[in-house]
Amino acid sequence: MAGALEYRGPAPVDGVDVATMGQLPAVEAQATDTTLYGDQVSTLRRADAIWGETLSPGYLTVWATIAPRSIAASVAKFCVYAAHTGLAGFDFGVYVGPNLSSVERKATVSGLAWIATVGMKSVNLGTLTVNRGDVVAFAGLTTGSGTAPRLASTTPATGAGASALLNETPYSVYRSGQAAPLPTTLNLNDAVWTRANQKFWGSLR
């Protein structure tokens, strides 16, 4: 008596035939900014940092992120894509706090030498404790009437070892009419801030 064909091979497991399971392609590991560069907390992926964001004179500009892990940071990084000319001052600060309404300045560096040449800049933090969920903010302030520096996540795409940047993710805040020194605390939820179509990169490690 004729009947329907019956499958008698290995039983499927979650839709995959056991007989062919070993032939599935392996999943390749994806390098991250942590494995590539040592970044532990950063405001965005390096590949997402738009090149050459301008740090305009007289504007206190702040960019921030939420720490995805707890770390004891020793270095903060930012990168000068294009150097300044003719400015009077530069201040850079690292802030940490439990939320956007309350971040406290933990480290500051000042001086035009920081933005006089193109390249990655390292700010020594000693040991800075950052807890998972903390807000980490970076602030930059230039003064004077010269040409503002531009910040990115890598140096210009020329010369040995240079690399181009891809994509952009805009978002930073600023307030005008500012002068040094940087504030000891910031409330990034305050109405005094204006949202900018810019996204700066900074990292802790």
C-alpha positions as CSV (number, residue, x, y, z in Angstrom):
1,M,0.0,0.0,0.0
2,A,1.4,3.3,-1.1
3,G,1.9,6.0,1.6
4,A,3.5,9.4,2.1
5,L,7.3,9.6,2.2
6,E,8.7,9.7,5.8
7,Y,11.9,11.6,6.7
8,R,14.2,9.3,8.7
9,G,17.3,11.5,9.0
10,P,18.8,13.2,12.1
11,A,16.3,15.1,14.1
12,P,16.5,18.9,13.6
13,V,17.6,21.0,16.6
14,D,16.1,24.5,16.6
15,G,15.6,24.2,12.9
16,V,19.1,23.1,12.1
17,D,19.8,19.5,10.9
18,V,22.4,17.9,13.2
19,A,24.1,16.3,10.3
20,T,24.9,19.7,8.8
21,M,25.4,21.6,12.0
22,G,29.2,21.4,11.8
23,Q,29.2,23.0,8.4
24,L,27.7,26.3,9.5
25,P,29.9,29.3,9.0
26,A,31.8,30.5,12.1
27,V,30.9,33.9,13.6
28,E,33.8,36.3,13.2
29,A,34.8,38.5,16.1
30,Q,34.3,42.2,15.6
31,A,37.0,44.5,16.9
32,T,35.8,47.2,19.2
33,D,37.4,50.6,20.2
34,T,38.3,48.9,23.5
35,T,40.3,46.2,21.8
36,L,41.7,48.5,19.2
37,Y,42.6,51.6,21.2
38,G,42.0,50.8,24.9
39,D,38.9,53.1,25.1
40,Q,36.9,52.1,28.2
41,V,34.3,54.9,28.1
42,S,33.8,57.1,25.1
43,T,31.2,59.6,23.9
44,L,30.8,57.7,20.7
45,R,32.5,55.1,18.5
46,R,35.5,56.5,16.7
47,A,34.0,55.5,13.4
48,D,31.0,57.7,14.2
49,A,32.9,60.8,15.0
50,I,32.5,63.5,12.4
51,W,35.8,65.0,11.4
52,G,36.8,68.5,12.3
53,E,34.2,69.8,14.8
54,T,35.0,73.4,15.6
55,L,35.6,74.6,19.1
56,S,34.4,78.2,18.6
57,P,36.0,80.9,20.8
58,G,33.8,82.3,23.6
59,Y,31.5,79.2,23.7
60,L,31.7,76.6,26.5
61,T,31.0,73.4,24.6
62,V,30.2,70.2,26.4
63,W,29.8,66.6,25.2
64,A,28.9,63.7,27.4
65,T,28.0,60.0,27.6
66,I,26.8,57.5,30.2
67,A,29.5,55.1,31.5
68,P,28.6,51.5,30.4
69,R,31.0,50.1,33.0
70,S,32.8,50.9,36.3
71,I,36.4,51.8,35.8
72,A,39.4,53.4,37.5
73,A,40.3,55.8,34.7
74,S,43.9,57.2,34.4
75,V,43.8,59.0,31.1
76,A,41.3,61.1,29.2
77,K,41.8,61.5,25.4
78,F,40.8,64.1,22.9
79,C,42.1,64.7,19.4
80,V,43.0,67.9,17.6
81,Y,42.2,67.6,13.9
82,A,43.2,71.1,12.9
83,A,45.3,73.4,15.1
84,H,44.3,76.9,16.2
85,T,45.9,80.1,15.1
86,G,45.9,83.4,17.0
87,L,43.7,82.4,20.0
88,A,44.2,83.7,23.5
89,G,43.4,80.6,25.6
90,F,42.2,77.0,25.8
91,D,40.7,75.0,28.7
92,F,39.7,71.4,28.7
93,G,37.9,69.7,31.5
94,V,36.6,66.2,32.5
95,Y,33.4,66.0,34.6
96,V,31.8,63.0,36.3
97,G,28.5,62.8,38.1
98,P,25.4,60.7,38.9
99,N,23.2,62.4,36.4
100,L,23.1,65.2,33.8
101,S,21.9,67.7,36.3
102,S,25.0,67.3,38.5
103,V,28.4,66.7,37.1
104,E,31.6,67.8,38.9
105,R,34.9,68.8,37.3
106,K,37.6,66.2,38.1
107,A,40.4,67.3,35.9
108,T,41.4,70.4,33.9
109,V,44.2,71.3,31.5
110,S,44.9,74.8,30.1
111,G,47.1,76.4,27.6
112,L,47.4,76.9,23.9
113,A,50.0,74.2,23.6
114,W,47.2,71.6,23.8
115,I,45.7,72.9,20.5
116,A,48.8,74.2,18.7
117,T,49.5,71.0,16.9
118,V,47.4,68.2,15.3
119,G,47.3,64.9,17.1
120,M,45.9,62.8,19.9
121,K,46.1,64.5,23.3
122,S,46.3,62.6,26.6
123,V,45.2,64.2,29.9
124,N,46.6,62.5,33.0
125,L,43.8,61.8,35.6
126,G,45.8,60.1,38.3
127,T,43.0,57.6,39.3
128,L,39.5,58.7,38.5
129,T,36.7,56.4,39.8
130,V,33.8,56.2,37.4
131,N,30.8,54.0,38.3
132,R,28.5,52.3,35.8
133,G,25.7,54.6,34.9
134,D,27.6,57.8,35.8
135,V,27.6,60.7,33.4
136,V,31.0,61.5,31.9
137,A,31.3,64.9,30.3
138,F,34.1,66.7,28.5
139,A,34.2,70.5,28.2
140,G,36.2,72.7,25.9
141,L,36.6,76.5,25.9
142,T,38.6,78.6,23.6
143,T,39.0,82.4,23.9
144,G,40.3,85.1,21.6
145,S,39.6,86.1,18.0
146,G,41.8,83.7,16.0
147,T,41.0,80.6,14.1
148,A,39.4,77.9,16.2
149,P,40.8,74.4,16.5
150,R,38.8,71.5,15.2
151,L,38.5,68.3,17.2
152,A,37.9,64.7,15.9
153,S,38.8,61.1,16.9
154,T,41.9,60.9,14.7
155,T,44.3,63.1,13.0
156,P,43.8,64.3,9.3
157,A,43.7,61.6,6.6
158,T,47.2,62.5,5.3
159,G,50.6,61.1,6.1
160,A,51.8,57.9,7.6
161,G,49.2,56.0,9.7
162,A,46.4,58.4,9.0
163,S,42.8,57.1,8.7
164,A,39.6,58.6,7.3
165,L,36.5,58.9,9.5
166,L,33.1,57.5,8.6
167,N,29.5,58.8,9.3
168,E,28.4,61.3,11.9
169,T,26.2,61.4,14.9
170,P,25.4,65.0,15.8
171,Y,24.8,66.2,19.4
172,S,26.5,68.5,21.8
173,V,25.5,71.6,23.8
174,Y,27.0,75.0,24.2
175,R,26.5,78.4,25.9
176,S,27.9,81.7,24.7
177,G,29.7,84.5,26.4
178,Q,31.9,82.3,28.5
179,A,35.4,82.9,30.0
180,A,37.9,80.8,31.9
181,P,38.1,79.2,34.3
182,L,35.8,76.2,33.6
183,P,32.9,75.9,36.1
184,T,33.4,73.4,39.0
185,T,30.0,71.9,38.4
186,L,27.6,71.8,35.5
187,N,23.9,71.2,35.1
188,L,23.4,69.9,31.5
189,N,19.7,70.0,31.9
190,D,19.6,73.7,32.5
191,A,17.8,75.9,30.0
192,V,20.9,78.0,29.4
193,W,22.4,75.3,27.1
194,T,21.7,75.3,23.3
195,R,21.8,72.0,21.4
196,A,24.3,72.0,18.6
197,N,24.4,69.9,15.4
198,Q,27.9,68.7,16.4
199,K,29.2,65.6,18.1
200,F,32.7,65.6,19.7
201,W,34.7,62.6,20.6
202,G,36.4,62.0,23.9
203,S,37.4,58.8,25.9
204,L,38.6,57.5,29.2
205,R,40.9,54.6,29.8
